[in-house]
């Protein structure tokens, strides 16, 4: 059993990396997640909405034809962690679509009433049942095609006890040499892992930002 390592000190840095796997392969799931003009009915009164540019605005909004309510549709936050035990990283094999059977870092949609850090910790518990000490924010990745922003925190595992939830087939620790790169579910996960291992080799960890096209 390996000793836990303390979090390296963070530095002020930013980098942009889009990943190096096939973008066409991954466009399938992002296209399904983001559907422009998907709202049909008003959330206030239930009447039909029409997409048009409201007065004093500059883009199409879903405007209720009956009560005039303007609905603003904004990007969704996905939050997760890079859980580390010694020189290994924890990955979860997905039991749900999209990308069922592929490996990912523990992550999911942020809920109302929680911070990004709280959401990342919750998702790690729900998907892997891992006991962690949350560290600093590590990657912020824009997935414009999917209408999402993905945020990953560094995390230190407190033990190796795992209790994967129903959305996870199995959870497993991997060294860098053991990472199943061809079976990584999402480009944001791959990019985050690449940043993590590069920073670990450099001996310093920063905050990385980027756009996934």
trRosetta pair geometry for C-beta under 8 A, 3 or more apart (Angstrom, degrees):
i j d omega theta_ij theta_ji phi_ij phi_ji
1 160 7.3 -128 -131 -12 106 135
2 85 6.6 122 65 148 113 79
2 86 2.9 30 108 -86 147 147
2 87 6.8 -126 -153 9 169 77
2 88 7.5 145 32 6 146 103
3 86 6.8 101 59 -95 41 93
4 85 7.2 -61 -101 -142 76 58
4 86 7.1 -91 -98 -61 35 60
4 156 6.0 77 -165 -179 116 117
4 157 7.3 -147 -110 75 109 66
4 158 7.5 -2 -87 -122 151 37
5 84 7.4 -54 52 127 103 124
5 86 6.7 104 -13 -121 102 35
5 156 7.5 -144 69 -124 59 117
6 156 7.7 -33 -135 -87 29 155
7 135 4.5 156 -106 -125 142 128
7 136 7.0 130 175 3 144 92
7 154 6.1 118 -130 116 112 136
7 156 6.3 -111 -58 -42 87 121
7 205 7.6 -81 -180 42 82 147
8 199 7.7 -171 63 148 149 107
8 203 7.2 174 -131 172 145 48
8 204 6.0 -165 156 -127 136 37
8 205 4.6 126 76 4 118 106
9 204 7.3 -32 73 -137 75 84
9 205 7.7 166 84 46 30 87
10 136 4.9 -53 -55 70 142 169
10 205 5.7 -56 -106 94 63 87
10 206 6.4 107 -166 -118 76 36
10 207 6.7 40 -169 -36 123 87
11 204 5.5 24 -10 165 127 121
11 205 7.3 151 14 82 82 39
11 206 4.8 -49 66 -93 84 91
12 206 7.1 17 128 -143 7 103
12 207 7.4 -20 -135 29 41 105
13 206 3.3 -28 52 -159 115 155
13 207 6.5 152 65 46 63 60
13 208 7.4 -10 108 -78 91 62
14 206 7.4 -130 -58 145 32 124
14 207 6.4 -20 -86 96 71 81
14 208 6.4 129 -146 -132 47 35
14 209 4.8 -11 -155 24 107 102
15 195 7.3 169 64 -115 125 113
15 206 7.7 92 -7 89 101 131
15 208 5.0 -33 47 -135 88 93
15 209 7.3 149 56 47 36 55
15 210 6.8 -10 108 -64 61 106
16 209 6.7 -23 -84 98 70 70
16 210 4.4 137 -143 -114 54 81
16 211 6.6 2 -153 16 108 79
17 191 5.4 161 99 -147 107 108
17 194 6.9 -130 136 90 154 132
17 195 7.0 178 36 -65 146 100
17 208 7.2 -17 17 178 110 127
17 210 5.0 -59 41 -108 54 156
18 187 7.5 -11 170 169 58 133
18 191 7.4 -79 179 -94 10 132
18 210 6.5 -159 -70 171 50 121
18 211 6.7 -17 -94 86 93 65
18 212 6.0 140 -145 -116 70 50
18 213 6.0 -13 -144 16 130 91
19 23 8.0 132 85 -80 110 80
19 187 4.2 -110 -10 -161 169 102
19 190 5.3 76 -128 90 116 120
19 191 4.9 -84 -67 -64 91 97
19 194 7.7 165 -108 5 65 145
19 212 6.6 33 4 -124 120 97
21 25 6.9 -65 144 52 103 128
21 26 7.1 88 101 -27 110 123
21 184 7.9 -169 -28 65 158 110
21 187 6.5 -148 52 -102 108 91
21 190 6.4 13 -2 110 125 177
22 25 4.2 74 92 0 110 111
22 26 7.1 152 94 -5 65 86
23 26 6.0 -69 -153 46 38 100
23 27 6.2 52 151 -43 72 100
23 187 7.7 20 -109 -75 66 152
23 213 6.6 -11 -139 95 141 81
24 27 5.7 -43 -147 13 33 118
25 28 7.1 -49 173 2 36 108
26 29 6.6 -53 -168 35 57 97
26 30 6.5 45 144 -10 79 111
26 186 7.0 106 -143 -139 124 52
26 187 5.4 52 -161 -30 174 111
27 30 5.8 -68 -146 48 39 106
27 31 5.6 44 159 -30 75 109
27 145 6.8 -80 -133 165 78 158
28 31 6.2 -58 -151 30 21 110
28 32 7.0 17 154 -16 58 106
28 98 7.7 168 106 -151 91 136
29 32 5.7 -53 -153 34 38 112
29 33 6.5 37 153 -23 68 107
29 98 3.7 120 -129 166 127 166
29 99 6.3 -32 -65 -32 159 96
29 146 7.8 2 116 -98 74 124
29 186 7.9 -93 79 -101 142 91
30 33 5.7 -55 -147 33 36 112
30 34 6.5 -4 168 12 70 107
30 143 6.3 -132 -125 170 126 115
30 145 4.4 54 143 108 133 112
30 146 3.9 -94 -148 -64 88 98
31 34 7.0 -78 -143 52 24 81
31 145 6.9 -45 -72 165 58 110
32 35 7.9 -17 -174 -53 31 99
32 98 6.9 144 60 -68 137 133
33 98 7.7 -85 -52 -7 105 137
33 146 4.5 17 80 -150 129 95
33 147 7.0 -153 121 41 95 94
33 148 7.1 -16 132 -30 141 123
34 145 6.3 176 38 145 142 48
34 146 4.8 179 -26 -153 117 30
34 147 4.0 144 -113 -2 118 106
34 148 7.6 -127 -63 -19 115 85
35 38 4.1 84 98 -72 105 122
37 51 5.2 -55 -119 -50 103 155
37 60 7.5 -23 -82 128 97 140
37 62 7.7 144 -135 -78 57 98
38 73 7.9 126 44 -125 94 160
39 49 5.7 -6 122 56 105 146
39 62 4.3 -14 79 -102 135 163
39 71 5.9 -140 159 95 174 151
39 73 6.8 -155 -25 -63 125 130
40 48 6.8 -51 167 -133 68 71
40 49 6.7 158 164 35 18 94
41 46 5.5 -6 173 -161 122 47
41 47 6.7 163 -153 85 78 20
41 48 6.2 -55 -104 -99 63 38
41 49 6.4 160 -128 -8 11 94
42 45 5.0 10 94 49 134 74
42 46 5.9 -52 65 1 85 11
42 47 4.9 18 13 52 123 70
42 48 7.5 16 -17 65 88 8
42 49 5.5 135 -64 -62 71 99
42 62 7.9 176 -95 142 60 107
42 64 3.8 40 -91 -103 132 119
42 66 6.8 -110 -1 43 153 103
42 67 6.4 129 180 36 164 110
42 69 5.5 108 -152 55 116 123
42 71 7.3 -166 -131 -42 61 124
43 69 7.4 -119 52 122 76 149
43 71 6.4 112 9 -103 111 126
44 64 6.7 -69 45 -53 110 160
44 67 5.8 -101 93 73 128 153
44 69 4.6 139 10 -42 139 163
45 64 6.5 95 40 -163 109 149
45 66 5.6 -111 93 87 145 129
45 67 4.7 134 -6 -18 141 134
45 69 7.3 162 5 1 97 129
47 64 5.5 89 72 -165 107 99
47 65 5.8 -122 138 57 122 84
47 66 3.6 108 9 1 172 129
47 67 6.8 150 27 -2 129 87
48 64 7.8 134 89 -146 36 60
48 65 5.4 5 82 18 83 126
48 66 7.8 104 44 -20 61 99
49 62 4.3 32 151 -179 147 92
49 63 6.0 145 -161 67 89 30
49 64 5.3 -53 -100 -89 82 47
49 65 6.7 -174 -116 -16 27 81
49 71 6.7 -33 -128 15 157 127
50 62 7.6 146 70 -151 23 53
50 63 5.8 -33 66 65 75 87
50 65 5.6 76 -9 -66 106 99
51 60 4.6 30 172 179 99 119
51 61 6.9 -180 -143 83 64 21
51 62 5.8 -34 -89 -90 72 56
51 63 7.4 132 -112 14 22 80
52 60 6.3 -47 -116 -133 4 77
52 61 7.2 -37 69 53 46 65
52 63 5.7 -53 47 22 93 129
53 57 5.5 -161 -173 86 75 101
53 58 6.9 -10 -150 -157 120 11
53 59 6.3 -170 -110 113 94 7
53 60 5.9 -65 -66 -83 67 45
53 61 7.2 93 -119 10 33 82
54 57 4.4 63 63 8 83 132
54 61 5.5 -22 -13 40 107 129
54 63 6.0 145 -74 -82 100 132
54 70 5.4 -18 -56 -107 155 137
57 61 6.4 -38 153 -14 168 124
57 70 8.0 179 -52 -158 151 149
61 70 5.1 23 133 -165 144 97
61 71 6.4 164 174 63 93 55
61 72 6.5 -36 -134 -89 116 58
61 73 8.0 167 -138 8 69 85
62 70 7.5 134 78 -161 54 49
62 71 4.1 -23 73 56 106 114
62 73 7.0 68 1 -26 115 112
63 68 6.9 -18 -176 -154 94 44
63 69 7.4 171 -153 85 51 43
63 70 5.4 -17 -103 -103 79 70
63 71 7.5 -158 -75 16 32 77
64 67 4.9 -2 108 52 142 78
64 68 5.8 -48 70 6 94 10
64 69 4.4 42 5 43 129 82
64 70 7.8 -115 7 -62 80 32
64 71 7.6 92 -38 -23 86 101
73 147 7.9 -29 146 -160 102 143
75 147 5.1 -160 -115 174 67 64
75 148 5.8 157 -170 -103 96 17
75 149 5.4 74 138 -16 135 93
76 109 6.1 -34 169 -134 120 103
76 110 7.6 177 177 38 74 90
76 147 6.3 60 11 120 88 89
76 148 5.0 -33 68 -107 84 78
76 149 7.6 -173 88 25 38 68
77 109 7.3 108 84 -157 58 58
77 110 4.1 0 89 12 109 133
77 116 6.6 -96 167 -106 144 98
77 119 7.5 90 115 83 116 166
77 148 7.3 138 -102 -161 16 74
77 149 5.4 -27 -108 68 66 94
77 150 7.9 143 -164 -94 54 27
77 151 6.5 -10 -165 8 101 113
78 107 5.7 57 162 158 97 114
78 108 6.6 -110 -150 156 81 12
78 109 6.0 -48 -103 -91 68 47
78 110 7.1 -146 -98 -17 17 83
78 148 5.4 24 -10 -177 110 125
78 149 7.1 -178 26 86 74 42
78 150 4.5 -22 72 -107 108 74
78 151 7.2 162 84 23 55 64
78 188 7.7 104 85 90 134 164
79 107 6.3 -163 101 -149 30 85
79 108 7.2 -26 58 63 65 49
79 109 7.9 54 19 -179 78 13
79 110 4.9 72 -4 -72 117 96
79 116 5.0 -177 -107 -162 137 74
79 117 8.0 -123 -173 -65 140 15
79 119 4.1 85 61 103 146 114
79 120 4.3 -101 154 -66 105 77
79 123 6.3 164 92 2 81 140
79 150 7.8 174 -79 -157 30 52
79 151 5.1 -15 -111 68 73 96
79 152 7.7 159 -162 -85 48 39
79 153 7.7 20 -174 -9 91 101
80 105 5.1 116 144 114 136 105
80 106 5.5 171 -153 99 101 52
80 107 2.4 -53 -65 -89 134 96
80 108 7.0 105 -76 1 95 49
80 120 5.5 142 -134 -134 4 85
80 123 5.6 -81 -104 97 68 143
80 124 7.2 122 -157 -63 64 83
80 150 7.4 -14 19 -169 106 93
80 151 7.5 154 29 87 61 53
80 152 5.1 -22 78 -109 84 80
80 153 7.5 -165 103 24 38 74
81 105 6.6 -152 79 168 44 112
81 106 5.8 -4 46 70 89 99
81 107 7.3 -180 14 -74 50 79
81 120 5.1 113 -52 171 87 106
81 121 7.4 68 -48 -83 134 43
81 123 7.5 168 0 79 91 101
81 124 4.8 0 25 -73 132 129
81 132 6.5 60 158 164 167 172
81 134 7.0 -106 -108 -119 128 82
81 152 6.4 139 -113 -162 16 76
81 153 5.0 -34 -109 68 76 84
81 154 7.3 50 -160 173 81 8
81 155 4.0 10 -173 -7 130 134
82 89 6.2 -43 -174 -142 84 114
82 105 6.0 -46 -93 -135 58 140
82 138 6.1 -34 10 43 127 164
82 152 5.7 66 -31 163 92 119
82 153 7.2 -150 19 95 76 39
82 154 5.4 -33 60 -113 105 51
82 155 6.3 160 69 24 48 80
82 192 6.3 -155 -72 153 119 115
82 193 7.5 163 -123 -90 117 59
82 196 5.4 -176 -165 -91 156 146
83 89 6.9 121 77 -161 56 60
83 90 4.0 -15 79 33 112 124
83 105 7.7 155 10 -155 79 90
83 106 6.7 29 -10 22 120 119
83 124 6.2 126 -56 -145 126 127
83 128 7.1 -134 17 77 158 164
83 130 5.4 24 -146 128 165 161
83 132 5.5 -99 -118 -97 107 131
83 155 4.6 -35 -97 85 63 114
83 156 7.7 115 -152 -134 62 4
83 157 5.2 72 176 -60 102 96
84 88 7.1 149 -157 82 58 48
84 89 5.8 -31 -100 -100 68 64
84 90 7.5 -131 -69 -2 23 86
84 154 7.1 -14 -3 -167 121 86
84 155 6.8 156 12 82 75 56
84 156 5.9 -39 64 -110 90 53
84 157 6.4 -150 79 0 35 91
85 88 5.1 -19 68 67 84 101
85 90 6.9 72 -3 -48 104 98
85 156 8.0 110 -85 -167 49 58
85 157 4.2 -33 -72 51 93 134
85 160 6.1 77 -141 -89 162 87
85 173 5.7 -54 50 -122 123 138
87 175 5.7 23 118 -124 99 92
87 176 7.5 -69 163 -10 96 90
88 173 4.0 45 149 174 139 106
88 174 5.9 147 -156 68 89 25
88 175 5.4 -60 -96 -72 77 56
89 105 7.8 -52 164 -103 114 96
89 173 7.0 150 71 -152 26 65
89 174 5.7 -31 61 63 78 83
89 176 7.9 69 3 -74 113 59
89 179 7.4 16 55 -88 121 107
89 193 6.9 148 113 -125 169 98
89 196 6.9 89 -91 117 143 153
90 105 7.7 89 91 -136 72 67
90 106 7.1 -5 112 -13 111 109
90 128 6.1 64 156 -146 133 159
90 130 6.0 52 173 -82 174 157
90 157 6.6 110 -32 -64 131 133
90 162 7.7 173 -142 -98 127 127
90 171 6.2 11 -173 179 102 104
90 172 7.4 163 -146 85 61 27
90 173 5.6 -38 -90 -94 65 67
90 174 7.9 143 -102 16 18 76
91 103 4.6 22 161 -176 132 112
91 104 6.6 144 -161 68 86 23
91 105 6.5 -65 -115 -83 67 46
91 171 7.1 179 92 -150 39 62
91 172 6.1 -21 63 64 83 75
91 173 8.0 139 18 -107 72 21
91 174 5.8 6 6 4 118 122
91 179 7.6 121 -37 -131 147 78
91 180 7.9 -159 98 31 165 97
92 103 7.0 148 76 -152 34 63
92 104 5.7 -33 66 67 85 77
92 105 7.4 63 19 -176 91 12
92 106 5.4 82 -10 -76 133 75
92 127 5.1 -35 -95 153 174 111
92 128 5.4 -120 -75 -76 118 94
92 164 6.6 146 -135 -123 106 115
92 168 4.5 -67 -170 -128 116 121
92 169 8.0 135 174 41 73 65
92 170 7.5 -180 -151 94 56 39
92 171 4.8 -24 -101 -100 76 84
93 101 6.5 -9 179 -157 102 31
93 102 7.1 -178 -147 97 69 16
93 103 5.4 -39 -92 -91 67 67
93 104 7.9 130 -107 18 22 73
93 168 6.5 102 63 -165 55 73
93 169 4.3 -52 97 55 107 109
93 170 5.1 21 32 51 117 76
93 171 7.5 -150 12 -75 72 38
93 172 7.5 30 -21 8 102 106
94 99 5.7 68 51 105 156 83
94 100 5.3 -123 111 -122 101 40
94 101 6.5 -44 69 12 82 23
94 102 5.6 3 25 58 115 66
94 103 7.5 -163 -9 -92 82 16
94 104 5.8 49 -51 6 105 119
94 167 7.0 -35 -149 160 67 80
94 168 6.9 -59 -112 -111 30 54
94 169 7.0 23 83 -3 20 98
94 185 5.8 71 -13 -85 135 148
95 100 6.4 24 -170 -143 18 94
95 166 6.7 -121 86 156 143 50
95 167 5.4 178 54 -179 98 29
95 168 5.6 -107 -4 -41 110 2
95 169 4.6 147 -73 -51 95 72
96 100 5.9 -135 104 -92 11 97
96 167 5.1 -38 -7 -144 121 85
97 100 5.0 -46 -71 -31 60 106
98 185 7.8 133 110 -174 81 109
99 102 4.2 -57 171 36 99 131
99 104 7.4 97 110 -51 133 120
99 185 3.9 107 145 -149 149 100
99 186 6.8 -131 -4 -52 169 77
101 169 7.1 39 -105 -16 49 152
101 183 7.9 -86 132 -162 77 109
102 183 5.3 -166 -137 175 73 71
102 184 6.6 53 174 151 107 12
102 185 3.7 134 109 -84 122 80
103 180 5.5 112 7 62 146 114
103 183 5.2 68 8 117 102 96
103 184 5.6 -54 74 -105 91 49
103 185 6.2 -158 70 -23 33 88
103 189 7.9 -171 114 139 71 149
104 107 6.7 -102 152 32 116 99
104 184 7.2 107 -88 -163 52 66
104 185 4.3 -32 -66 28 102 130
104 186 6.2 43 -115 14 109 100
104 189 5.1 -114 -142 -92 70 161
105 152 6.5 32 107 -126 156 128
105 189 5.1 -179 6 -133 94 101
105 192 6.5 -54 -9 86 152 141
105 193 7.4 -174 -50 -59 117 96
106 123 5.4 157 152 129 90 89
106 124 4.4 105 106 -109 144 57
106 126 7.9 148 -167 64 114 71
106 127 4.2 171 -135 71 97 129
106 128 4.9 -82 -75 -14 138 115
106 130 7.2 -151 -16 22 159 124
106 171 7.8 11 -65 -119 110 123
107 120 7.3 -21 -115 -127 73 73
107 123 5.5 44 -136 140 21 151
107 127 7.6 -19 18 1 29 160
107 150 7.1 31 177 -153 151 101
107 152 6.9 -57 -89 -96 130 89
107 189 7.6 -153 16 -85 138 101
108 119 7.7 -132 76 172 78 97
108 123 4.3 179 25 -121 98 123
108 126 7.2 -42 13 73 148 133
108 127 6.9 165 -30 -47 118 125
108 167 7.9 57 -85 107 134 166
110 114 6.6 -148 -169 79 84 102
110 116 6.3 -46 -107 -109 137 61
110 119 4.2 -28 -121 -124 77 169
111 114 5.3 52 70 20 88 119
111 119 6.2 169 21 -108 74 105
111 122 7.6 -46 14 82 120 159
114 118 4.0 -129 -170 94 102 124
114 119 4.9 129 113 -58 126 82
114 122 6.9 -28 -164 -8 165 142
115 118 4.6 97 49 7 77 102
115 119 6.9 -140 92 -5 41 87
116 119 5.7 -56 -148 38 31 113
116 120 6.3 33 154 -22 65 105
116 137 7.7 32 111 -98 133 115
116 151 5.4 -17 -169 90 133 151
116 153 7.9 143 132 -45 96 116
117 120 5.8 -53 -147 34 30 111
117 121 6.5 28 155 -15 63 106
117 134 5.9 106 -166 154 99 157
117 153 6.5 77 -119 -66 72 157
118 121 5.9 -57 -150 38 31 110
118 122 6.2 33 153 -21 66 108
119 122 5.6 -54 -145 37 31 113
119 123 6.2 30 158 -18 66 106
120 123 6.0 -53 -146 36 28 109
120 124 6.5 31 154 -21 61 106
120 134 6.7 110 94 -127 116 125
120 151 7.2 -91 -69 104 122 94
120 152 7.4 131 -128 -139 129 38
120 153 4.8 93 144 16 165 120
120 155 7.7 -168 142 -57 115 128
121 124 5.8 -56 -152 34 31 113
121 125 6.6 28 153 -16 64 106
121 132 6.8 -151 -130 70 81 114
121 134 5.5 -67 -76 -62 107 130
121 155 7.9 152 -98 -111 70 136
122 125 5.8 -59 -153 38 32 109
122 126 6.1 25 155 -16 69 110
123 126 5.7 -56 -139 41 32 108
123 127 5.8 11 169 -4 69 115
124 127 6.6 -61 -131 46 21 96
124 128 5.8 -36 -174 38 60 112
124 130 5.5 -69 163 58 98 105
124 132 5.7 -23 131 8 153 142
124 155 6.6 -82 -102 111 163 178
125 128 7.4 -77 -116 59 11 70
125 129 6.3 43 -165 -110 52 32
125 130 7.0 -121 -93 51 44 56
126 129 8.0 11 -153 -61 4 57
126 165 4.9 -25 172 -11 60 157
126 167 7.3 31 139 30 99 121
127 164 6.7 -19 161 -144 46 75
127 165 5.7 -74 -102 33 25 108
127 167 5.9 -58 -114 78 82 110
127 168 5.0 111 -172 -47 71 128
127 171 7.4 124 134 -82 76 123
128 162 5.7 -63 172 -146 82 99
128 163 7.7 87 142 58 41 46
128 164 5.8 -24 -127 -96 36 70
128 165 7.8 -39 -13 2 19 83
128 168 6.5 125 -80 -81 51 175
128 171 4.3 112 -133 -116 88 156
129 161 7.3 -84 129 131 100 81
129 162 5.3 109 76 -174 99 47
129 163 2.8 -143 179 59 168 73
129 164 5.9 -102 6 -50 108 25
129 165 6.7 147 -45 -40 92 74
129 171 7.4 -167 38 19 85 154
130 157 5.8 -70 -177 -119 116 101
130 161 7.7 151 -125 86 48 62
130 162 5.8 -9 -78 -109 76 78
130 171 7.2 -142 -50 160 106 155
131 157 6.8 86 77 -162 63 67
131 158 4.4 -66 117 49 105 113
131 159 5.6 26 56 34 124 91
131 161 6.4 35 2 61 112 103
132 155 4.2 4 -175 173 137 120
132 156 6.4 139 -160 72 76 41
132 157 5.6 -48 -100 -99 75 47
132 158 6.4 -168 -102 -10 19 89
133 155 6.7 159 75 -163 44 69
133 156 4.6 -13 56 61 99 99
133 158 6.1 102 -25 -62 90 99
134 153 5.6 7 -163 134 95 145
134 154 8.0 117 -174 86 51 55
134 155 5.3 -34 -113 -108 48 92
135 138 7.7 48 96 -50 107 106
135 153 6.0 162 68 165 66 91
135 154 3.6 -42 76 90 131 95
135 155 5.7 -157 11 -82 90 33
135 156 6.3 89 -44 -17 112 87
136 153 6.7 -164 109 -150 23 84
136 154 5.8 20 53 33 63 109
136 205 7.6 145 62 115 120 122
136 207 7.4 -92 140 -75 115 98
137 140 7.1 21 167 -51 120 98
137 151 6.5 -41 -144 -173 106 105
137 152 7.8 116 -160 85 61 41
137 153 5.5 -55 -100 -100 44 77
137 207 5.9 32 103 -119 92 113
138 152 5.2 -50 64 101 105 87
138 153 5.9 131 1 -138 95 22
138 154 4.9 110 -57 -39 126 82
138 192 6.8 83 110 -151 117 99
138 195 7.1 148 159 108 102 129
138 196 7.1 21 175 -84 145 90
138 205 6.9 -50 -123 177 97 115
138 207 6.5 -149 -147 -117 22 58
138 208 6.8 2 156 25 63 92
139 150 7.3 -3 112 110 104 92
139 151 7.1 179 90 -145 60 39
139 152 4.6 18 47 44 97 104
139 188 7.5 159 122 -174 136 87
139 191 6.9 142 -156 112 153 99
139 192 4.6 -126 14 -107 156 92
139 195 6.0 135 -77 51 119 156
139 207 7.5 171 -84 -165 29 58
139 208 4.8 -21 -108 71 78 97
139 209 7.4 155 -161 -86 59 34
139 210 7.4 -30 -162 22 101 101
140 149 6.8 -6 -171 180 83 103
140 150 7.6 161 -154 84 36 53
140 151 5.4 2 -106 -105 71 81
140 207 7.2 21 -1 174 102 99
140 208 7.4 179 28 92 63 50
140 209 4.8 -16 69 -108 96 83
140 210 7.9 147 85 24 57 57
141 149 7.2 156 80 -163 44 56
141 150 4.5 -16 62 61 98 101
141 151 7.8 -176 23 -73 68 38
141 152 7.9 20 4 0 108 101
141 188 4.6 169 85 -128 150 102
141 191 6.2 119 -101 82 148 141
141 192 7.3 -101 -23 -57 137 94
141 209 7.2 175 -80 -156 46 47
141 210 5.2 -10 -117 67 82 85
141 211 7.4 158 -163 -98 66 18
141 212 5.6 43 169 -20 111 110
142 148 7.9 158 -160 94 44 53
142 149 5.7 -24 -105 -109 60 78
142 209 8.0 33 -12 -177 93 88
142 210 7.3 -146 27 104 77 42
142 211 4.8 -23 65 -113 106 70
142 212 6.8 -174 85 23 50 72
143 146 4.4 -3 128 39 114 110
143 147 7.7 -28 99 39 82 23
143 148 4.5 -1 62 67 110 95
143 149 7.2 -174 23 -87 75 27
143 150 6.2 53 -14 -14 114 106
143 187 8.0 139 -105 66 111 107
143 188 6.4 -67 -58 -54 121 124
143 212 4.8 -16 -99 65 75 115
144 147 7.3 31 -170 -75 36 36
144 211 6.8 4 -14 -158 109 103
144 212 7.9 178 12 70 70 63
144 213 7.3 -5 41 -111 107 57
145 212 7.8 -88 21 107 105 82
145 213 6.9 94 -29 -168 117 40
150 188 4.2 37 70 -169 164 157
150 192 8.0 -104 128 -48 122 127
150 212 7.9 18 21 6 125 136
152 188 7.7 162 -31 154 120 102
152 192 4.8 42 34 -133 163 146
154 196 7.8 145 -101 -118 93 107
154 205 6.7 30 -60 171 152 157
157 160 6.8 62 145 -84 137 50
160 173 7.2 -52 -136 -32 105 141
162 171 4.7 -147 -174 80 141 126
164 168 3.8 -115 -168 92 116 124
164 169 7.4 -31 143 78 157 19
164 170 6.3 -148 -14 -132 163 23
164 171 4.7 172 -72 -14 111 106
165 168 5.7 82 56 19 61 102
168 171 5.8 15 163 -52 142 91
174 178 4.3 -146 -158 94 87 105
174 179 5.1 115 137 -82 140 57
174 180 7.4 -114 -114 -8 155 75
175 178 4.7 82 50 11 75 107
175 179 7.7 -110 94 -32 41 75
176 179 6.0 -27 -158 -12 37 113
176 197 5.0 107 -117 -123 125 131
179 184 7.6 12 167 -65 102 114
179 193 6.5 136 -145 175 152 145
180 183 4.1 -17 134 44 118 114
180 184 6.9 164 94 -48 72 68
181 184 5.9 -28 -153 -13 38 114
181 190 7.2 78 -148 -128 78 107
184 189 5.5 -162 -179 98 108 114
184 190 4.7 118 115 -74 152 94
184 193 7.2 -119 -121 17 147 147
185 189 6.1 51 57 28 81 149
186 189 4.6 94 65 4 86 103
186 190 7.1 -155 97 -4 46 86
187 190 5.4 -51 -145 39 38 113
187 191 6.0 40 156 -20 69 106
187 212 5.0 144 99 -148 125 130
188 191 5.8 -52 -143 38 30 111
188 192 6.2 32 155 -20 63 107
188 212 5.8 -83 -68 -40 80 156
189 192 5.8 -54 -146 37 29 111
189 193 6.4 28 155 -17 63 107
190 193 5.8 -58 -149 38 29 110
190 194 6.3 31 153 -20 65 106
191 194 5.7 -53 -147 35 31 112
191 195 6.4 31 154 -17 64 105
191 208 8.0 -157 149 123 100 136
191 210 6.4 -126 174 69 149 149
191 212 7.0 -134 -14 -83 150 111
192 195 5.8 -54 -150 37 31 111
192 196 6.3 34 152 -24 65 106
192 208 7.9 170 -114 69 59 129
193 196 5.5 -52 -146 32 33 114
193 197 6.4 23 161 -11 67 105
194 197 6.4 -58 -146 40 28 101
194 198 6.1 26 157 -16 64 113
195 198 5.8 -61 -144 41 28 111
195 199 6.0 25 160 -17 66 110
195 208 4.7 -103 -137 0 153 165
196 199 6.0 -60 -148 38 25 107
196 200 6.3 25 155 -21 63 108
196 205 7.9 7 -131 -122 58 109
197 200 5.5 -50 -143 34 33 114
197 201 6.5 34 156 -18 64 102
198 201 6.0 -56 -153 35 30 108
198 202 6.4 23 151 -13 64 111
199 202 5.5 -60 -146 43 34 109
199 204 6.4 -95 -167 90 86 45
199 205 4.5 77 159 -105 139 62
199 206 6.5 -153 -115 18 128 73
200 203 7.6 42 180 -71 31 31
200 205 7.6 22 -68 -75 56 96
